[in-house]
């Protein structure tokens, strides 16, 4: 099987080089539980409840996106592509729209997952219909069941990913401070752009539900560039799933921290979607 990632890619908009190494095997998403069948009327009623909830207050883009995906699925269509969603929901010009340059669909789907998690953790905890957008695509999954008074919110995605802050291999205080900034930016983007429940693990973290995947790595810097090494591990089996490196040229400003964190996110993003 051919590698899923190119061996070399250069971002067009910043001086950052990402070197990929092929994963040891095909990255497998956690198996999804089979969903009970739901009638169209039941699903549309659940959709209206979500749209009227506090979690979706003023979230017009997320509402439009969820409605499009759910109604498309009810109509029997297959999973929509990122390009189709960008044109149909976000009114992108088909002649100019290129998903590699415009991440609006990925960003909004990430935000949608965050809002759905918030809804089912609060107002929707007793809702008999559970709508999710599983990682790996844009096809909604709908599960139906009886409403149980006092039932706890679903915990399907409670600990999907654990992020161990990148270790700084330099001893100087400036590089250590730069690494702290990169870690903050990376945590922010993992949560807000991918919509992942992110558990930040410390070296002596208390016992907690084990995540499925663990993102870790290191950062080092010389006079010419900064290199971040990233590793994605299967936390259940302890196996290395993917290893990549991100090189960045520039100073240690906040803008450089943002750029490096964004490049790290883009490197692991295909694995976590």
Secondary structure, 3 states (H helix, E strand, C coil): CCCCCCCEEECCCCCEEEEEECCCCCCCCCCCCCCCCCCHHHHHHHHHHHHCCHHHCCCHHHHHHHHHHHHHHHCCCCCCCHHHHHHHCCCCCCCCCCCCCCCHHHHHHHHHHHHHHHHHHCHHHHCCEEEEECCCCCCEEEEECCCCCCCCCCCCCCCCEEEECCEECCCCHHHHHHHHHHHHHHHHHHHHHHCCCEEEECCCCCCCCCCCEEEEEEEEECCCCEEEEEEEEECCCCEEEEEEEEEECCCCCHHHHHHHHHHHHHHHHHHHC
